[in-house]
């Protein structure tokens, strides 16, 4: 898992009701994951939301995988995340 990508995710109980968010943006991890789940490509997300960079999309995905690993255990396949 990319520690660099994860360094872009912050949790502050005083911001976004404590939801994980992307450093120096107004986007939560959930918002980015929802855009991806609705079929938006990384390129579309970046075009529509200029403050975001590719590493931010990767950070949201990496955070979700890390959370799943903590809940359900680590699997070697999780190391093969798609590049964004």
PyMOL Python script that loads the backbone (N, CA, C, O; Angstrom):
from pymol import cmd

cmd.read_pdbstr("""\
ATOM      1  N   UNK A   1       0.857  -1.173   0.000  1.00  0.00           N
ATOM      2  CA  UNK A   1       0.000   0.000   0.000  1.00  0.00           C
ATOM      3  C   UNK A   1       0.896   1.227   0.000  1.00  0.00           C
ATOM      4  O   UNK A   1       1.902   1.271   0.708  1.00  0.00           O
ATOM      5  N   UNK A   2       0.540   2.195  -0.774  1.00  0.00           N
ATOM      6  CA  UNK A   2       1.363   3.393  -0.889  1.00  0.00           C
ATOM      7  C   UNK A   2       1.192   4.310   0.317  1.00  0.00           C
ATOM      8  O   UNK A   2       0.145   4.927   0.509  1.00  0.00           O
ATOM      9  N   UNK A   3       2.248   4.381   1.120  1.00  0.00           N
ATOM     10  CA  UNK A   3       2.210   5.291   2.275  1.00  0.00           C
ATOM     11  C   UNK A   3       2.117   6.729   1.796  1.00  0.00           C
ATOM     12  O   UNK A   3       1.493   7.568   2.447  1.00  0.00           O
ATOM     13  N   UNK A   4       2.743   7.016   0.647  1.00  0.00           N
ATOM     14  CA  UNK A   4       2.666   8.377   0.107  1.00  0.00           C
ATOM     15  C   UNK A   4       1.212   8.745  -0.187  1.00  0.00           C
ATOM     16  O   UNK A   4       0.763   9.837   0.162  1.00  0.00           O
ATOM     17  N   UNK A   5       0.491   7.850  -0.819  1.00  0.00           N
ATOM     18  CA  UNK A   5      -0.918   8.133  -1.121  1.00  0.00           C
ATOM     19  C   UNK A   5      -1.709   8.310   0.165  1.00  0.00           C
ATOM     20  O   UNK A   5      -2.504   9.241   0.286  1.00  0.00           O
ATOM     21  N   UNK A   6      -1.494   7.424   1.120  1.00  0.00           N
ATOM     22  CA  UNK A   6      -2.246   7.504   2.374  1.00  0.00           C
ATOM     23  C   UNK A   6      -1.929   8.769   3.161  1.00  0.00           C
ATOM     24  O   UNK A   6      -2.741   9.209   3.975  1.00  0.00           O
ATOM     25  N   UNK A   7      -0.770   9.355   2.932  1.00  0.00           N
ATOM     26  CA  UNK A   7      -0.423  10.589   3.649  1.00  0.00           C
ATOM     27  C   UNK A   7      -1.314  11.757   3.247  1.00  0.00           C
ATOM     28  O   UNK A   7      -1.324  12.790   3.918  1.00  0.00           O
ATOM     29  N   UNK A   8      -2.057  11.602   2.167  1.00  0.00           N
ATOM     30  CA  UNK A   8      -2.971  12.651   1.718  1.00  0.00           C
ATOM     31  C   UNK A   8      -4.335  12.575   2.402  1.00  0.00           C
ATOM     32  O   UNK A   8      -5.156  13.479   2.252  1.00  0.00           O
ATOM     33  N   UNK A   9      -4.577  11.507   3.149  1.00  0.00           N
ATOM     34  CA  UNK A   9      -5.864  11.335   3.829  1.00  0.00           C
ATOM     35  C   UNK A   9      -5.714  11.747   5.291  1.00  0.00           C
ATOM     36  O   UNK A   9      -4.821  11.281   5.999  1.00  0.00           O
ATOM     37  N   UNK A  10      -6.609  12.629   5.722  1.00  0.00           N
ATOM     38  CA  UNK A  10      -6.609  13.097   7.106  1.00  0.00           C
ATOM     39  C   UNK A  10      -7.964  12.841   7.739  1.00  0.00           C
ATOM     40  O   UNK A  10      -8.980  12.757   7.048  1.00  0.00           O
ATOM     41  N   UNK A  11      -7.969  12.717   9.053  1.00  0.00           N
ATOM     42  CA  UNK A  11      -9.215  12.619   9.815  1.00  0.00           C
ATOM     43  C   UNK A  11      -9.122  13.633  10.939  1.00  0.00           C
ATOM     44  O   UNK A  11      -8.204  13.599  11.759  1.00  0.00           O
ATOM     45  N   UNK A  12     -10.086  14.530  10.960  1.00  0.00           N
ATOM     46  CA  UNK A  12     -10.134  15.576  11.985  1.00  0.00           C
ATOM     47  C   UNK A  12     -11.580  15.652  12.452  1.00  0.00           C
ATOM     48  O   UNK A  12     -12.467  15.929  11.645  1.00  0.00           O
ATOM     49  N   UNK A  13     -11.841  15.415  13.732  1.00  0.00           N
ATOM     50  CA  UNK A  13     -13.223  15.429  14.214  1.00  0.00           C
ATOM     51  C   UNK A  13     -13.922  16.773  14.006  1.00  0.00           C
ATOM     52  O   UNK A  13     -15.149  16.850  14.075  1.00  0.00           O
ATOM     53  N   UNK A  14     -13.156  17.820  13.754  1.00  0.00           N
ATOM     54  CA  UNK A  14     -13.735  19.150  13.549  1.00  0.00           C
ATOM     55  C   UNK A  14     -13.976  19.497  12.090  1.00  0.00           C
ATOM     56  O   UNK A  14     -14.471  20.583  11.789  1.00  0.00           O
ATOM     57  N   UNK A  15     -13.638  18.605  11.192  1.00  0.00           N
ATOM     58  CA  UNK A  15     -13.860  18.846   9.760  1.00  0.00           C
ATOM     59  C   UNK A  15     -14.668  17.697   9.183  1.00  0.00           C
ATOM     60  O   UNK A  15     -14.414  16.533   9.491  1.00  0.00           O
ATOM     61  N   UNK A  16     -15.627  18.022   8.357  1.00  0.00           N
ATOM     62  CA  UNK A  16     -16.431  17.020   7.644  1.00  0.00           C
ATOM     63  C   UNK A  16     -17.037  15.981   8.583  1.00  0.00           C
ATOM     64  O   UNK A  16     -17.127  14.803   8.237  1.00  0.00           O
ATOM     65  N   UNK A  17     -17.447  16.416   9.755  1.00  0.00           N
ATOM     66  CA  UNK A  17     -18.044  15.513  10.748  1.00  0.00           C
ATOM     67  C   UNK A  17     -17.165  14.309  11.056  1.00  0.00           C
ATOM     68  O   UNK A  17     -17.667  13.226  11.355  1.00  0.00           O
ATOM     69  N   UNK A  18     -15.867  14.499  10.984  1.00  0.00           N
ATOM     70  CA  UNK A  18     -14.940  13.421  11.305  1.00  0.00           C
ATOM     71  C   UNK A  18     -14.682  12.436  10.181  1.00  0.00           C
ATOM     72  O   UNK A  18     -13.952  11.463  10.367  1.00  0.00           O
ATOM     73  N   UNK A  19     -15.276  12.677   9.006  1.00  0.00           N
ATOM     74  CA  UNK A  19     -15.037  11.772   7.871  1.00  0.00           C
ATOM     75  C   UNK A  19     -13.627  11.967   7.335  1.00  0.00           C
ATOM     76  O   UNK A  19     -13.112  13.085   7.347  1.00  0.00           O
ATOM     77  N   UNK A  20     -12.997  10.899   6.865  1.00  0.00           N
ATOM     78  CA  UNK A  20     -11.685  11.039   6.238  1.00  0.00           C
ATOM     79  C   UNK A  20     -11.800  11.955   5.017  1.00  0.00           C
ATOM     80  O   UNK A  20     -12.751  11.859   4.242  1.00  0.00           O
ATOM     81  N   UNK A  21     -10.825  12.833   4.864  1.00  0.00           N
ATOM     82  CA  UNK A  21     -10.842  13.760   3.735  1.00  0.00           C
ATOM     83  C   UNK A  21      -9.450  13.875   3.133  1.00  0.00           C
ATOM     84  O   UNK A  21      -8.461  13.432   3.718  1.00  0.00           O
ATOM     85  N   UNK A  22      -9.396  14.476   1.957  1.00  0.00           N
ATOM     86  CA  UNK A  22      -8.135  14.645   1.248  1.00  0.00           C
ATOM     87  C   UNK A  22      -7.500  15.963   1.664  1.00  0.00           C
ATOM     88  O   UNK A  22      -8.119  17.023   1.571  1.00  0.00           O
ATOM     89  N   UNK A  23      -6.275  15.883   2.117  1.00  0.00           N
ATOM     90  CA  UNK A  23      -5.518  17.050   2.590  1.00  0.00           C
ATOM     91  C   UNK A  23      -5.579  18.195   1.565  1.00  0.00           C
ATOM     92  O   UNK A  23      -5.464  17.977   0.359  1.00  0.00           O
ATOM     93  N   UNK A  24      -5.760  19.400   2.072  1.00  0.00           N
ATOM     94  CA  UNK A  24      -5.756  20.629   1.262  1.00  0.00           C
ATOM     95  C   UNK A  24      -6.868  20.681   0.219  1.00  0.00           C
ATOM     96  O   UNK A  24      -6.761  21.421  -0.759  1.00  0.00           O
ATOM     97  N   UNK A  25      -7.933  19.908   0.415  1.00  0.00           N
ATOM     98  CA  UNK A  25      -9.098  19.985  -0.478  1.00  0.00           C
ATOM     99  C   UNK A  25     -10.354  20.003   0.383  1.00  0.00           C
ATOM    100  O   UNK A  25     -10.289  19.889   1.607  1.00  0.00           O
ATOM    101  N   UNK A  26     -11.478  20.146  -0.269  1.00  0.00           N
ATOM    102  CA  UNK A  26     -12.767  20.059   0.416  1.00  0.00           C
ATOM    103  C   UNK A  26     -13.496  18.774   0.032  1.00  0.00           C
ATOM    104  O   UNK A  26     -14.726  18.721   0.032  1.00  0.00           O
ATOM    105  N   UNK A  27     -12.733  17.754  -0.291  1.00  0.00           N
ATOM    106  CA  UNK A  27     -13.307  16.485  -0.718  1.00  0.00           C
ATOM    107  C   UNK A  27     -13.062  15.408   0.326  1.00  0.00           C
ATOM    108  O   UNK A  27     -11.952  15.248   0.834  1.00  0.00           O
ATOM    109  N   UNK A  28     -14.133  14.670   0.633  1.00  0.00           N
ATOM    110  CA  UNK A  28     -13.978  13.525   1.525  1.00  0.00           C
ATOM    111  C   UNK A  28     -13.623  12.292   0.688  1.00  0.00           C
ATOM    112  O   UNK A  28     -13.851  12.247  -0.521  1.00  0.00           O
ATOM    113  N   UNK A  29     -13.069  11.315   1.361  1.00  0.00           N
ATOM    114  CA  UNK A  29     -12.773  10.043   0.708  1.00  0.00           C
ATOM    115  C   UNK A  29     -14.064   9.459   0.151  1.00  0.00           C
ATOM    116  O   UNK A  29     -14.085   8.929  -0.960  1.00  0.00           O
ATOM    117  N   UNK A  30     -15.134   9.557   0.920  1.00  0.00           N
ATOM    118  CA  UNK A  30     -16.424   9.019   0.477  1.00  0.00           C
ATOM    119  C   UNK A  30     -16.872   9.654  -0.845  1.00  0.00           C
ATOM    120  O   UNK A  30     -17.349   8.952  -1.736  1.00  0.00           O
ATOM    121  N   UNK A  31     -16.722  10.968  -0.975  1.00  0.00           N
ATOM    122  CA  UNK A  31     -17.146  11.642  -2.209  1.00  0.00           C
ATOM    123  C   UNK A  31     -16.382  11.113  -3.420  1.00  0.00           C
ATOM    124  O   UNK A  31     -16.963  10.878  -4.480  1.00  0.00           O
ATOM    125  N   UNK A  32     -15.098  10.933  -3.255  1.00  0.00           N
ATOM    126  CA  UNK A  32     -14.290  10.427  -4.369  1.00  0.00           C
ATOM    127  C   UNK A  32     -14.679   8.990  -4.702  1.00  0.00           C
ATOM    128  O   UNK A  32     -14.824   8.642  -5.874  1.00  0.00           O
ATOM    129  N   UNK A  33     -14.846   8.160  -3.681  1.00  0.00           N
ATOM    130  CA  UNK A  33     -15.241   6.772  -3.925  1.00  0.00           C
ATOM    131  C   UNK A  33     -16.619   6.689  -4.570  1.00  0.00           C
ATOM    132  O   UNK A  33     -16.851   5.834  -5.424  1.00  0.00           O
ATOM    133  N   UNK A  34     -17.532   7.564  -4.172  1.00  0.00           N
ATOM    134  CA  UNK A  34     -18.863   7.573  -4.784  1.00  0.00           C
ATOM    135  C   UNK A  34     -18.784   7.946  -6.260  1.00  0.00           C
ATOM    136  O   UNK A  34     -19.489   7.364  -7.084  1.00  0.00           O
ATOM    137  N   UNK A  35     -17.929   8.914  -6.601  1.00  0.00           N
ATOM    138  CA  UNK A  35     -17.777   9.278  -8.014  1.00  0.00           C
ATOM    139  C   UNK A  35     -17.256   8.088  -8.810  1.00  0.00           C
ATOM    140  O   UNK A  35     -17.746   7.808  -9.904  1.00  0.00           O
ATOM    141  N   UNK A  36     -16.267   7.391  -8.266  1.00  0.00           N
ATOM    142  CA  UNK A  36     -15.731   6.208  -8.942  1.00  0.00           C
ATOM    143  C   UNK A  36     -16.793   5.118  -9.058  1.00  0.00           C
ATOM    144  O   UNK A  36     -16.912   4.475 -10.100  1.00  0.00           O
ATOM    145  N   UNK A  37     -17.558   4.911  -8.000  1.00  0.00           N
ATOM    146  CA  UNK A  37     -18.602   3.877  -8.002  1.00  0.00           C
ATOM    147  C   UNK A  37     -19.701   4.179  -9.015  1.00  0.00           C
ATOM    148  O   UNK A  37     -20.332   3.262  -9.541  1.00  0.00           O
ATOM    149  N   UNK A  38     -19.932   5.463  -9.289  1.00  0.00           N
ATOM    150  CA  UNK A  38     -20.937   5.846 -10.288  1.00  0.00           C
ATOM    151  C   UNK A  38     -20.395   5.754 -11.711  1.00  0.00           C
ATOM    152  O   UNK A  38     -21.079   6.098 -12.674  1.00  0.00           O
ATOM    153  N   UNK A  39     -19.152   5.282 -11.826  1.00  0.00           N
ATOM    154  CA  UNK A  39     -18.598   5.064 -13.157  1.00  0.00           C
ATOM    155  C   UNK A  39     -17.772   6.204 -13.712  1.00  0.00           C
ATOM    156  O   UNK A  39     -17.357   6.163 -14.870  1.00  0.00           O
ATOM    157  N   UNK A  40     -17.527   7.224 -12.899  1.00  0.00           N
ATOM    158  CA  UNK A  40     -16.696   8.328 -13.369  1.00  0.00           C
ATOM    159  C   UNK A  40     -15.255   7.852 -13.478  1.00  0.00           C
ATOM    160  O   UNK A  40     -14.755   7.153 -12.597  1.00  0.00           O
ATOM    161  N   UNK A  41     -14.599   8.229 -14.548  1.00  0.00           N
ATOM    162  CA  UNK A  41     -13.186   7.882 -14.694  1.00  0.00           C
ATOM    163  C   UNK A  41     -12.340   8.870 -13.898  1.00  0.00           C
ATOM    164  O   UNK A  41     -12.790   9.963 -13.555  1.00  0.00           O
ATOM    165  N   UNK A  42     -11.127   8.471 -13.619  1.00  0.00           N
ATOM    166  CA  UNK A  42     -10.208   9.375 -12.929  1.00  0.00           C
ATOM    167  C   UNK A  42     -10.059  10.668 -13.714  1.00  0.00           C
ATOM    168  O   UNK A  42     -10.059  11.754 -13.135  1.00  0.00           O
ATOM    169  N   UNK A  43      -9.931  10.554 -15.029  1.00  0.00           N
ATOM    170  CA  UNK A  43      -9.770  11.737 -15.870  1.00  0.00           C
ATOM    171  C   UNK A  43     -10.969  12.673 -15.753  1.00  0.00           C
ATOM    172  O   UNK A  43     -10.800  13.890 -15.672  1.00  0.00           O
ATOM    173  N   UNK A  44     -12.173  12.115 -15.744  1.00  0.00           N
ATOM    174  CA  UNK A  44     -13.378  12.948 -15.605  1.00  0.00           C
ATOM    175  C   UNK A  44     -13.412  13.650 -14.255  1.00  0.00           C
ATOM    176  O   UNK A  44     -13.742  14.833 -14.170  1.00  0.00           O
ATOM    177  N   UNK A  45     -13.074  12.929 -13.219  1.00  0.00           N
ATOM    178  CA  UNK A  45     -13.082  13.520 -11.878  1.00  0.00           C
ATOM    179  C   UNK A  45     -12.078  14.661 -11.805  1.00  0.00           C
ATOM    180  O   UNK A  45     -12.392  15.734 -11.290  1.00  0.00           O
ATOM    181  N   UNK A  46     -10.879  14.437 -12.315  1.00  0.00           N
ATOM    182  CA  UNK A  46      -9.845  15.471 -12.270  1.00  0.00           C
ATOM    183  C   UNK A  46     -10.225  16.683 -13.112  1.00  0.00           C
ATOM    184  O   UNK A  46      -9.955  17.820 -12.726  1.00  0.00           O
ATOM    185  N   UNK A  47     -10.846  16.444 -14.253  1.00  0.00           N
ATOM    186  CA  UNK A  47     -11.266  17.545 -15.125  1.00  0.00           C
ATOM    187  C   UNK A  47     -12.352  18.389 -14.460  1.00  0.00           C
ATOM    188  O   UNK A  47     -12.330  19.616 -14.549  1.00  0.00           O
ATOM    189  N   UNK A  48     -13.287  17.738 -13.803  1.00  0.00           N
ATOM    190  CA  UNK A  48     -14.405  18.449 -13.176  1.00  0.00           C
ATOM    191  C   UNK A  48     -14.047  19.068 -11.828  1.00  0.00           C
ATOM    192  O   UNK A  48     -14.745  19.964 -11.352  1.00  0.00           O
ATOM    193  N   UNK A  49     -12.978  18.602 -11.220  1.00  0.00           N
ATOM    194  CA  UNK A  49     -12.599  19.078  -9.879  1.00  0.00           C
ATOM    195  C   UNK A  49     -11.100  19.389  -9.856  1.00  0.00           C
ATOM    196  O   UNK A  49     -10.304  18.606  -9.338  1.00  0.00           O
ATOM    197  N   UNK A  50     -10.722  20.544 -10.426  1.00  0.00           N
ATOM    198  CA  UNK A  50      -9.303  20.888 -10.578  1.00  0.00           C
ATOM    199  C   UNK A  50      -8.443  20.832  -9.312  1.00  0.00           C
ATOM    200  O   UNK A  50      -7.238  20.613  -9.436  1.00  0.00           O
ATOM    201  N   UNK A  51      -8.982  21.016  -8.106  1.00  0.00           N
ATOM    202  CA  UNK A  51      -8.079  20.898  -6.956  1.00  0.00           C
ATOM    203  C   UNK A  51      -7.534  19.481  -6.765  1.00  0.00           C
ATOM    204  O   UNK A  51      -6.500  19.291  -6.126  1.00  0.00           O
ATOM    205  N   UNK A  52      -8.232  18.493  -7.319  1.00  0.00           N
ATOM    206  CA  UNK A  52      -7.809  17.102  -7.133  1.00  0.00           C
ATOM    207  C   UNK A  52      -6.701  16.734  -8.114  1.00  0.00           C
ATOM    208  O   UNK A  52      -6.652  17.223  -9.243  1.00  0.00           O
ATOM    209  N   UNK A  53      -5.808  15.850  -7.645  1.00  0.00           N
ATOM    210  CA  UNK A  53      -4.725  15.333  -8.472  1.00  0.00           C
ATOM    211  C   UNK A  53      -4.830  13.804  -8.484  1.00  0.00           C
ATOM    212  O   UNK A  53      -5.524  13.227  -7.647  1.00  0.00           O
ATOM    213  N   UNK A  54      -4.154  13.152  -9.416  1.00  0.00           N
ATOM    214  CA  UNK A  54      -4.239  11.686  -9.470  1.00  0.00           C
ATOM    215  C   UNK A  54      -3.915  11.004  -8.140  1.00  0.00           C
ATOM    216  O   UNK A  54      -4.545  10.005  -7.791  1.00  0.00           O
ATOM    217  N   UNK A  55      -2.950  11.527  -7.402  1.00  0.00           N
ATOM    218  CA  UNK A  55      -2.594  10.915  -6.122  1.00  0.00           C
ATOM    219  C   UNK A  55      -3.751  10.980  -5.130  1.00  0.00           C
ATOM    220  O   UNK A  55      -3.839  10.136  -4.239  1.00  0.00           O
ATOM    221  N   UNK A  56      -4.635  11.957  -5.265  1.00  0.00           N
ATOM    222  CA  UNK A  56      -5.786  12.058  -4.368  1.00  0.00           C
ATOM    223  C   UNK A  56      -6.782  10.925  -4.632  1.00  0.00           C
ATOM    224  O   UNK A  56      -7.368  10.371  -3.703  1.00  0.00           O
ATOM    225  N   UNK A  57      -6.961  10.594  -5.904  1.00  0.00           N
ATOM    226  CA  UNK A  57      -7.861   9.486  -6.250  1.00  0.00           C
ATOM    227  C   UNK A  57      -7.256   8.181  -5.723  1.00  0.00           C
ATOM    228  O   UNK A  57      -7.956   7.346  -5.149  1.00  0.00           O
ATOM    229  N   UNK A  58      -5.950   8.020  -5.926  1.00  0.00           N
ATOM    230  CA  UNK A  58      -5.259   6.838  -5.416  1.00  0.00           C
ATOM    231  C   UNK A  58      -5.358   6.778  -3.898  1.00  0.00           C
ATOM    232  O   UNK A  58      -5.532   5.699  -3.332  1.00  0.00           O
ATOM    233  N   UNK A  59      -5.249   7.914  -3.240  1.00  0.00           N
ATOM    234  CA  UNK A  59      -5.321   7.957  -1.775  1.00  0.00           C
ATOM    235  C   UNK A  59      -6.678   7.477  -1.274  1.00  0.00           C
ATOM    236  O   UNK A  59      -6.753   6.731  -0.298  1.00  0.00           O
ATOM    237  N   UNK A  60      -7.748   7.902  -1.938  1.00  0.00           N
ATOM    238  CA  UNK A  60      -9.088   7.476  -1.529  1.00  0.00           C
ATOM    239  C   UNK A  60      -9.229   5.959  -1.663  1.00  0.00           C
ATOM    240  O   UNK A  60      -9.758   5.297  -0.770  1.00  0.00           O
ATOM    241  N   UNK A  61      -8.752   5.417  -2.783  1.00  0.00           N
ATOM    242  CA  UNK A  61      -8.831   3.969  -2.990  1.00  0.00           C
ATOM    243  C   UNK A  61      -7.948   3.227  -1.987  1.00  0.00           C
ATOM    244  O   UNK A  61      -8.357   2.205  -1.436  1.00  0.00           O
ATOM    245  N   UNK A  62      -6.752   3.735  -1.751  1.00  0.00           N
ATOM    246  CA  UNK A  62      -5.835   3.096  -0.808  1.00  0.00           C
ATOM    247  C   UNK A  62      -6.405   3.114   0.605  1.00  0.00           C
ATOM    248  O   UNK A  62      -6.257   2.145   1.351  1.00  0.00           O
ATOM    249  N   UNK A  63      -7.051   4.205   0.969  1.00  0.00           N
ATOM    250  CA  UNK A  63      -7.657   4.294   2.295  1.00  0.00           C
ATOM    251  C   UNK A  63      -8.759   3.247   2.438  1.00  0.00           C
ATOM    252  O   UNK A  63      -8.854   2.580   3.468  1.00  0.00           O
ATOM    253  N   UNK A  64      -9.588   3.104   1.409  1.00  0.00           N
ATOM    254  CA  UNK A  64     -10.676   2.122   1.461  1.00  0.00           C
ATOM    255  C   UNK A  64     -10.120   0.704   1.594  1.00  0.00           C
ATOM    256  O   UNK A  64     -10.640  -0.094   2.374  1.00  0.00           O
ATOM    257  N   UNK A  65      -9.080   0.389   0.846  1.00  0.00           N
ATOM    258  CA  UNK A  65      -8.476  -0.942   0.924  1.00  0.00           C
ATOM    259  C   UNK A  65      -7.878  -1.172   2.307  1.00  0.00           C
ATOM    260  O   UNK A  65      -8.029  -2.250   2.882  1.00  0.00           O
ATOM    261  N   UNK A  66      -7.204  -0.166   2.836  1.00  0.00           N
ATOM    262  CA  UNK A  66      -6.611  -0.286   4.167  1.00  0.00           C
ATOM    263  C   UNK A  66      -7.681  -0.548   5.217  1.00  0.00           C
ATOM    264  O   UNK A  66      -7.497  -1.374   6.110  1.00  0.00           O
ATOM    265  N   UNK A  67      -8.793   0.157   5.106  1.00  0.00           N
ATOM    266  CA  UNK A  67      -9.896  -0.037   6.044  1.00  0.00           C
ATOM    267  C   UNK A  67     -10.459  -1.453   5.939  1.00  0.00           C
ATOM    268  O   UNK A  67     -10.725  -2.093   6.956  1.00  0.00           O
ATOM    269  N   UNK A  68     -10.639  -1.939   4.716  1.00  0.00           N
ATOM    270  CA  UNK A  68     -11.128  -3.309   4.521  1.00  0.00           C
ATOM    271  C   UNK A  68     -10.141  -4.336   5.068  1.00  0.00           C
ATOM    272  O   UNK A  68     -10.542  -5.329   5.675  1.00  0.00           O
ATOM    273  N   UNK A  69      -8.857  -4.093   4.852  1.00  0.00           N
ATOM    274  CA  UNK A  69      -7.851  -5.016   5.375  1.00  0.00           C
ATOM    275  C   UNK A  69      -7.912  -5.087   6.894  1.00  0.00           C
ATOM    276  O   UNK A  69      -7.775  -6.164   7.475  1.00  0.00           O
ATOM    277  N   UNK A  70      -8.114  -3.953   7.531  1.00  0.00           N
ATOM    278  CA  UNK A  70      -8.196  -3.934   8.992  1.00  0.00           C
ATOM    279  C   UNK A  70      -9.424  -4.690   9.484  1.00  0.00           C
ATOM    280  O   UNK A  70      -9.389  -5.329  10.536  1.00  0.00           O
ATOM    281  N   UNK A  71     -10.508  -4.614   8.717  1.00  0.00           N
ATOM    282  CA  UNK A  71     -11.742  -5.285   9.127  1.00  0.00           C
ATOM    283  C   UNK A  71     -11.754  -6.765   8.773  1.00  0.00           C
ATOM    284  O   UNK A  71     -12.307  -7.578   9.513  1.00  0.00           O
ATOM    285  N   UNK A  72     -11.144  -7.116   7.642  1.00  0.00           N
ATOM    286  CA  UNK A  72     -11.276  -8.481   7.134  1.00  0.00           C
ATOM    287  C   UNK A  72      -9.953  -9.202   6.932  1.00  0.00           C
ATOM    288  O   UNK A  72      -9.943 -10.331   6.440  1.00  0.00           O
ATOM    289  N   UNK A  73      -8.863  -8.596   7.290  1.00  0.00           N
ATOM    290  CA  UNK A  73      -7.552  -9.220   7.116  1.00  0.00           C
ATOM    291  C   UNK A  73      -6.917  -8.844   5.799  1.00  0.00           C
ATOM    292  O   UNK A  73      -7.597  -8.494   4.834  1.00  0.00           O
ATOM    293  N   UNK A  74      -5.617  -8.922   5.778  1.00  0.00           N
ATOM    294  CA  UNK A  74      -4.844  -8.546   4.596  1.00  0.00           C
ATOM    295  C   UNK A  74      -4.787  -9.703   3.605  1.00  0.00           C
ATOM    296  O   UNK A  74      -4.740 -10.868   3.999  1.00  0.00           O
ATOM    297  N   UNK A  75      -4.790  -9.375   2.331  1.00  0.00           N
ATOM    298  CA  UNK A  75      -4.667 -10.362   1.262  1.00  0.00           C
ATOM    299  C   UNK A  75      -3.626  -9.862   0.277  1.00  0.00           C
ATOM    300  O   UNK A  75      -3.530  -8.661   0.026  1.00  0.00           O
ATOM    301  N   UNK A  76      -2.861 -10.761  -0.269  1.00  0.00           N
ATOM    302  CA  UNK A  76      -1.814 -10.379  -1.213  1.00  0.00           C
ATOM    303  C   UNK A  76      -2.387  -9.635  -2.410  1.00  0.00           C
ATOM    304  O   UNK A  76      -1.726  -8.756  -2.962  1.00  0.00           O
ATOM    305  N   UNK A  77      -3.603  -9.973  -2.821  1.00  0.00           N
ATOM    306  CA  UNK A  77      -4.206  -9.324  -3.985  1.00  0.00           C
ATOM    307  C   UNK A  77      -4.404  -7.833  -3.766  1.00  0.00           C
ATOM    308  O   UNK A  77      -4.448  -7.068  -4.729  1.00  0.00           O
ATOM    309  N   UNK A  78      -4.523  -7.416  -2.530  1.00  0.00           N
ATOM    310  CA  UNK A  78      -4.755  -5.993  -2.265  1.00  0.00           C
ATOM    311  C   UNK A  78      -3.558  -5.145  -2.656  1.00  0.00           C
ATOM    312  O   UNK A  78      -3.690  -3.933  -2.826  1.00  0.00           O
ATOM    313  N   UNK A  79      -2.403  -5.754  -2.801  1.00  0.00           N
ATOM    314  CA  UNK A  79      -1.213  -5.011  -3.210  1.00  0.00           C
ATOM    315  C   UNK A  79      -1.240  -4.674  -4.695  1.00  0.00           C
ATOM    316  O   UNK A  79      -0.412  -3.897  -5.171  1.00  0.00           O
ATOM    317  N   UNK A  80      -2.180  -5.248  -5.423  1.00  0.00           N
ATOM    318  CA  UNK A  80      -2.256  -5.001  -6.860  1.00  0.00           C
ATOM    319  C   UNK A  80      -3.371  -4.014  -7.177  1.00  0.00           C
ATOM    320  O   UNK A  80      -4.268  -4.313  -7.965  1.00  0.00           O
ATOM    321  N   UNK A  81      -3.315  -2.856  -6.571  1.00  0.00           N
ATOM    322  CA  UNK A  81      -4.302  -1.816  -6.852  1.00  0.00           C
ATOM    323  C   UNK A  81      -4.082  -1.258  -8.248  1.00  0.00           C
ATOM    324  O   UNK A  81      -2.941  -1.173  -8.704  1.00  0.00           O
ATOM    325  N   UNK A  82      -5.148  -0.877  -8.931  1.00  0.00           N
ATOM    326  CA  UNK A  82      -4.960  -0.253 -10.246  1.00  0.00           C
ATOM    327  C   UNK A  82      -4.302   1.108 -10.087  1.00  0.00           C
ATOM    328  O   UNK A  82      -4.510   1.800  -9.090  1.00  0.00           O
ATOM    329  N   UNK A  83      -3.513   1.481 -11.070  1.00  0.00           N
ATOM    330  CA  UNK A  83      -2.903   2.812 -11.070  1.00  0.00           C
ATOM    331  C   UNK A  83      -3.930   3.820 -11.556  1.00  0.00           C
ATOM    332  O   UNK A  83      -4.658   3.566 -12.516  1.00  0.00           O
ATOM    333  N   UNK A  84      -3.983   4.940 -10.903  1.00  0.00           N
ATOM    334  CA  UNK A  84      -4.915   6.001 -11.293  1.00  0.00           C
ATOM    335  C   UNK A  84      -4.160   7.140 -11.913  1.00  0.00           C
ATOM    336  O   UNK A  84      -4.764   8.136 -12.311  1.00  0.00           O
TER     337      UNK A  84
END
""", "prot")
cmd.dss("prot")
cmd.show_as("cartoon", "prot")
cmd.util.cbc("prot")
cmd.orient("prot")
